[in-house]
Amino acid sequence: MAASIDAPRFEDLVPINELSEAGRNQLRIHLRKGVLRAGNKLSPGHDAADLVYLLSGRLSLVSRGVPEEVRGGMERACQPLFSDRHQGEFAVAETDCILLRVNRQVFTALLSRERTAGVEVVDVDVDETQSSIFRDLYQATINGRLELPPMPEVAMRIQRMAQDPDVGVSEITQVIQTDPVVAGAIMHATNSPLFRAGKPINNIRDAVIRLGFNATQKLAFNIAMRQAFQARSPKTRQHMRELWDRSVDISAIAYVLGRHLKGFDPDRAQLAGLMHEIGTIPILNYLDRHEIHLNDEQLEHTITKLRGMTGVMVLNYWGMDPELVSVAEHAGNWQREHPNPGDYCDLVIVSRLLSGRDAGTGAGLPPLDQVPAFQKLDLGPLDDDMSLGLLKETEQEIAALRNILHG
């Protein structure tokens, strides 16, 4: 039987409050109440499948050896008792306590469905094959059946850590060490010309200290995103490698531009560059799974038409913020116009153009000074050959950034 809980109380629970009223009503049938008697201990392993909240009573919540008193009705009781890290945490009831357990898997499924629902279907000129692909992708999305790439586990854990003020060097070091690819890239970055200072670093903890906690979080998250670019068949894996390599090149340019522009975070600019073609992943996987074979021209045309819409689906599914979602949706539009100051989408558009010219694939691209995004950014004058002097000055830095992410 579903546990009863007053509506205002339920709406206050974090992260349950991210659901719509309809979503919360669906979740209600998956609630369970229980009693933790005074003196009894509760560990997160007992309830790993649930989000656990204190409704009434008083308990001592211990995290990393530090106790915290939590009472029913206080603001802390609106959050789950245990974090996602589950490192050395437990609770001891000081009085009889009423606990509420929320099925974590059901909550995640409902939230993902809401985040990917309501995607606006715009009028796009597509042929019959493209129309069939998008129709199936869209129907699968609104029904919660679309095989969207999961956010890599390490990236997800780092994202949650960034929102936890109690996380320190030890915690992020432990997470990075669980992934050899991320750990190796962090070590490579620390000993690269970008960050090297003094003697070489030979362990992750020292690397985190040298890079700085915030810089490590952002860099490790960006590196971990590589794991989203996975596929089953050899041919599709090759397309994924090319997609990742192209995204890395653009992200390196975006990082450098972001570092020289006022109001931009270079790490966020790098992430925007990595994510701008994320919508290509479900398209490639769909074609692979259904054994739909397109020639290179058909594949490029299909991806170009659909990746903006599927990119919105992926980043909403991951819970990314609207600014990054906008990058995935509009970064392919060279003539994008908007009334606001230059943003990360403008930065990625310019980075794409610069990357194409740098790679010798700029044929057919619009002149940089005729693109609205370039006019929005204060990047200085173009050289006689229509290139940007800033890139020539930072060639070594861009190369180092590419090497870190290429691995």
C-alpha positions in Angstrom: 0.0 0.0 0.0 1.3 3.5 -0.8 2.4 5.6 2.2 0.3 8.7 2.8 2.1 12.0 3.2 0.8 15.6 3.2 1.1 17.2 -0.2 3.0 20.4 1.0 5.5 18.2 2.7 6.0 16.0 -0.3 6.5 19.0 -2.6 9.3 20.2 -0.3 11.5 17.1 -0.6 14.7 17.4 -2.6 15.0 16.3 -5.4 11.4 15.1 -5.5 10.4 18.8 -6.0 12.0 18.6 -9.5 9.0 16.6 -10.6 5.7 18.1 -11.8 2.6 17.6 -9.8 1.5 14.8 -12.1 4.9 13.1 -11.7 4.7 13.4 -7.9 1.3 11.8 -8.0 2.6 8.9 -9.9 5.5 8.5 -7.5 3.2 8.4 -4.5 2.3 4.7 -5.1 6.0 3.9 -4.7 6.4 5.4 -1.2 6.9 3.4 2.0 6.9 4.5 5.6 8.9 2.7 8.3 10.0 3.1 11.9 13.6 3.3 13.1 13.5 2.6 16.9 15.5 4.7 19.3 19.1 3.4 19.5 19.0 1.6 16.2 21.5 2.3 13.4 20.7 2.7 9.7 23.4 2.5 7.0 22.9 3.6 3.4 23.6 0.1 2.2 20.4 -1.0 3.8 18.4 1.3 1.5 20.6 1.7 -1.6 17.6 1.4 -3.8 15.7 4.2 -2.0 15.9 7.9 -1.2 15.4 8.0 2.6 13.9 11.0 4.4 13.2 11.7 8.1 9.5 12.6 8.6 9.5 12.8 12.4 11.7 12.1 15.4 15.4 12.9 16.0 18.5 11.2 14.8 22.2 11.7 14.6 23.6 11.6 11.1 27.3 10.8 10.9 29.3 11.6 7.8 33.1 11.2 7.7 33.1 10.9 11.4 31.2 14.2 12.0 27.8 13.9 13.7 24.9 16.1 12.7 21.5 16.2 14.6 18.5 16.0 12.3 15.0 16.5 13.4 11.7 16.0 11.5 10.4 19.2 10.1 13.7 21.0 9.8 15.2 22.1 6.5 17.8 19.3 6.5 15.0 16.7 6.7 13.8 17.8 3.3 16.9 16.2 1.8 17.8 12.5 1.6 19.6 11.3 4.7 22.4 9.8 2.7 24.4 11.3 -0.1 25.2 9.5 -3.4 28.7 8.8 -2.2 27.8 6.6 0.8 31.3 7.0 2.2 31.4 6.3 5.9 27.8 7.5 6.5 25.2 6.1 9.0 22.4 7.3 11.2 21.5 6.5 14.8 18.0 7.2 16.0 18.0 9.2 19.2 14.2 8.9 19.5 11.7 6.7 17.6 11.8 8.0 14.0 9.4 7.8 11.1 11.2 7.4 7.8 9.9 7.8 4.2 11.5 5.6 1.5 11.1 6.7 -2.1 12.0 4.2 -4.9 15.1 5.8 -6.5 14.8 3.9 -9.8 11.1 5.0 -10.3 11.9 8.6 -9.4 14.8 8.7 -11.9 12.6 7.2 -14.6 9.8 9.7 -14.0 12.3 12.7 -13.9 14.0 11.5 -17.1 10.7 11.1 -18.9 9.6 14.6 -17.9 12.9 16.1 -19.0 12.7 14.6 -22.4 9.0 15.2 -22.9 7.6 18.3 -24.5 10.4 18.7 -27.0 9.2 21.0 -29.7 8.9 19.5 -33.1 9.8 22.2 -35.6 9.1 22.2 -39.3 12.3 20.7 -40.8 12.7 19.8 -44.4 13.5 16.1 -44.3 13.2 13.3 -46.8 11.2 10.1 -46.2 14.1 8.2 -44.5 14.9 11.1 -42.2 11.2 11.6 -41.4 10.9 8.0 -40.4 14.0 8.1 -38.2 13.0 11.2 -36.4 9.4 10.0 -36.0 10.6 6.8 -34.4 13.1 8.7 -32.2 10.5 11.2 -31.1 7.9 8.6 -30.3 10.4 6.6 -28.4 11.3 9.7 -26.4 7.8 10.7 -25.3 7.1 7.1 -24.4 10.3 6.8 -22.4 11.8 4.2 -24.7 14.4 6.1 -26.6 17.9 4.7 -26.1 19.7 7.9 -25.2 23.3 7.6 -24.1 23.6 7.5 -20.3 25.8 10.2 -18.7 29.0 8.4 -17.9 29.1 7.2 -14.3 32.2 9.2 -13.3 30.8 12.3 -14.9 27.5 11.9 -13.0 29.3 11.5 -9.7 31.5 14.5 -10.3 28.4 16.5 -11.3 26.8 15.7 -8.0 30.0 16.4 -6.1 30.1 19.9 -7.6 26.8 20.6 -5.7 28.0 19.3 -2.4 30.0 21.8 -0.3 31.3 19.0 2.0 33.3 17.3 -0.8 37.0 17.7 -0.7 40.2 16.5 -2.3 40.0 13.0 -0.9 36.5 12.3 -2.3 37.2 13.6 -5.8 40.6 11.7 -5.8 38.7 8.5 -5.0 36.2 9.0 -7.9 38.9 9.8 -10.4 40.9 6.7 -9.5 37.9 4.5 -10.3 38.3 5.4 -14.0 41.7 4.6 -15.6 41.0 6.8 -18.6 40.1 9.8 -16.5 42.9 9.3 -14.1 45.5 9.0 -16.9 44.2 12.1 -18.6 44.3 14.1 -15.3 48.0 13.0 -14.8 48.8 13.9 -18.4 47.2 17.3 -17.9 49.0 18.0 -14.7 52.4 17.3 -16.2 51.6 19.1 -19.5 53.0 22.6 -20.3 49.6 24.0 -19.4 49.8 23.2 -15.7 53.4 22.1 -15.0 55.0 23.8 -12.0 58.1 22.4 -10.4 58.6 18.6 -10.2 56.5 16.1 -12.1 53.4 14.7 -10.4 53.0 11.0 -10.0 49.8 10.5 -8.1 46.2 11.7 -8.4 45.9 13.4 -5.0 48.9 15.6 -5.8 47.5 16.3 -9.2 44.2 17.5 -7.7 46.1 19.8 -5.3 48.2 21.2 -8.2 45.3 21.8 -10.5 43.0 23.1 -7.8 39.8 21.5 -6.7 37.4 23.3 -9.0 39.6 23.0 -12.0 40.0 19.3 -11.4 36.2 18.8 -11.1 35.5 20.5 -14.4 38.4 18.9 -16.3 37.6 15.4 -15.0 33.9 15.9 -16.0 34.9 16.9 -19.5 37.3 14.0 -19.9 34.7 11.5 -18.6 32.3 12.6 -21.3 34.3 10.7 -23.8 32.7 7.5 -22.6 29.3 8.7 -23.9 30.7 8.3 -27.5 30.3 4.5 -27.6 28.8 2.2 -30.3 28.3 -1.5 -31.1 29.6 -2.0 -34.6 33.1 -1.2 -35.9 31.8 1.2 -38.5 29.7 3.1 -36.0 32.6 3.1 -33.6 34.7 4.8 -36.2 32.0 7.5 -36.7 32.0 8.0 -32.9 35.7 8.4 -32.8 35.6 11.0 -35.6 32.8 12.8 -33.8 34.7 12.8 -30.5 37.9 14.0 -32.3 36.1 16.8 -34.0 34.4 17.8 -30.8 37.7 17.9 -28.9 39.3 20.1 -31.6 36.4 22.6 -31.3 36.3 22.4 -27.5 40.0 23.3 -27.3 39.5 26.4 -29.4 36.4 27.3 -27.4 38.4 27.0 -24.2 41.1 29.4 -25.4 38.5 31.9 -26.7 36.6 31.6 -23.4 39.7 32.4 -21.4 40.3 35.6 -23.4 36.7 36.9 -23.4 35.2 38.7 -20.5 32.2 37.0 -18.9 33.0 33.4 -20.1 34.2 30.4 -18.1 36.8 28.6 -20.2 36.0 25.2 -18.7 32.3 25.7 -19.5 33.3 26.8 -23.0 35.2 23.6 -23.4 32.2 21.5 -22.2 30.0 23.4 -24.6 32.3 22.5 -27.4 32.4 18.8 -26.4 28.6 18.7 -26.2 27.5 20.7 -29.2 27.1 17.5 -31.4 25.8 15.2 -28.7 22.6 14.7 -30.6 24.5 12.7 -33.2 25.0 9.8 -30.8 21.4 8.5 -30.6 21.1 8.9 -34.4 24.2 6.8 -35.1 23.1 4.2 -32.5 19.6 4.1 -34.0 20.9 3.5 -37.5 23.3 0.8 -36.1 20.7 -1.0 -34.1 18.1 -1.1 -36.9 20.8 -1.9 -39.5 19.9 1.1 -41.7 22.8 1.7 -44.1 23.3 5.2 -45.6 26.1 6.4 -47.8 28.3 9.1 -46.4 26.3 11.9 -48.1 23.0 10.6 -46.8 24.4 10.1 -43.3 25.8 13.6 -43.1 22.5 15.1 -44.4 20.4 13.1 -41.9 22.6 14.0 -39.0 22.7 17.7 -39.9 18.9 17.8 -40.1 18.2 15.9 -36.9 21.0 16.4 -34.4 19.8 19.7 -33.0 16.5 18.1 -32.0 18.0 14.9 -30.6 20.7 17.0 -28.9 18.0 18.7 -26.9 16.6 15.3 -25.9 20.0 14.0 -24.7 20.9 17.1 -22.6 17.5 17.4 -21.1 17.7 13.7 -20.2 21.0 14.4 -18.5 19.5 17.3 -16.6 21.9 19.8 -18.2 21.1 23.5 -17.9 19.2 25.4 -20.6 22.3 27.3 -21.8 24.1 24.1 -22.8 20.8 22.7 -24.3 20.7 25.8 -26.5 24.2 25.0 -27.7 23.2 21.5 -28.8 20.1 22.9 -30.5 21.5 25.9 -32.4 25.3 25.5 -32.8 24.7 24.2 -36.4 23.0 27.5 -37.4 25.7 29.8 -38.9 23.2 32.6 -39.1 21.7 32.3 -35.6 20.4 35.7 -34.5 19.3 36.7 -30.9 18.9 40.0 -29.1 21.2 39.1 -26.1 25.0 39.6 -25.6 27.3 36.9 -27.0 26.8 33.5 -25.3 28.3 30.0 -25.3 26.4 29.0 -28.4 28.0 32.0 -30.3 31.4 30.9 -28.9 30.9 27.4 -30.2 29.7 28.5 -33.6 32.9 30.7 -34.0 35.0 27.8 -32.8 33.5 25.5 -35.3 34.3 27.8 -38.1 37.9 28.3 -36.9 38.3 24.6 -36.4 37.2 23.9 -40.0 39.6 26.4 -41.4 42.4 25.0 -39.2 41.8 21.5 -40.4 41.6 22.5 -44.0 37.9 21.6 -44.3 36.6 25.1 -44.5 35.4 25.0 -48.1 31.8 26.0 -48.2 31.8 27.7 -44.7 30.6 31.3 -44.4 33.2 34.0 -44.0 33.9 34.5 -40.3 33.2 38.2 -40.3 29.8 37.6 -41.9 28.5 35.3 -39.1 26.3 37.0 -36.4 28.0 35.0 -33.7 31.4 36.6 -34.5 29.9 40.1 -34.4 28.7 39.3 -30.8 32.1 38.5 -29.5 35.0 40.8 -28.9 37.7 38.7 -30.5 39.7 41.5 -32.2 40.3 42.1 -35.9 40.9 39.3 -38.5 44.2 39.0 -40.3 44.5 39.5 -44.0 43.9 35.8 -44.6 40.6 36.0 -42.5 42.2 34.1 -39.6 42.2 35.1 -36.0 45.5 36.3 -34.6 44.6 35.0 -31.1 44.7 31.4 -32.4 48.2 31.9 -33.8 49.3 33.2 -30.4 47.9 30.2 -28.5 48.7 27.3 -30.9 50.7 25.5 -28.3 48.0 25.8 -25.7 45.4 24.5 -28.1 47.6 21.6 -29.0 48.1 20.7 -25.3 44.3 20.8 -24.7 43.7 18.5 -27.6 46.3 16.1 -26.4 44.7 15.9 -23.0 41.3 15.0 -24.3 42.4 12.9 -27.2 44.4 10.7 -24.7 
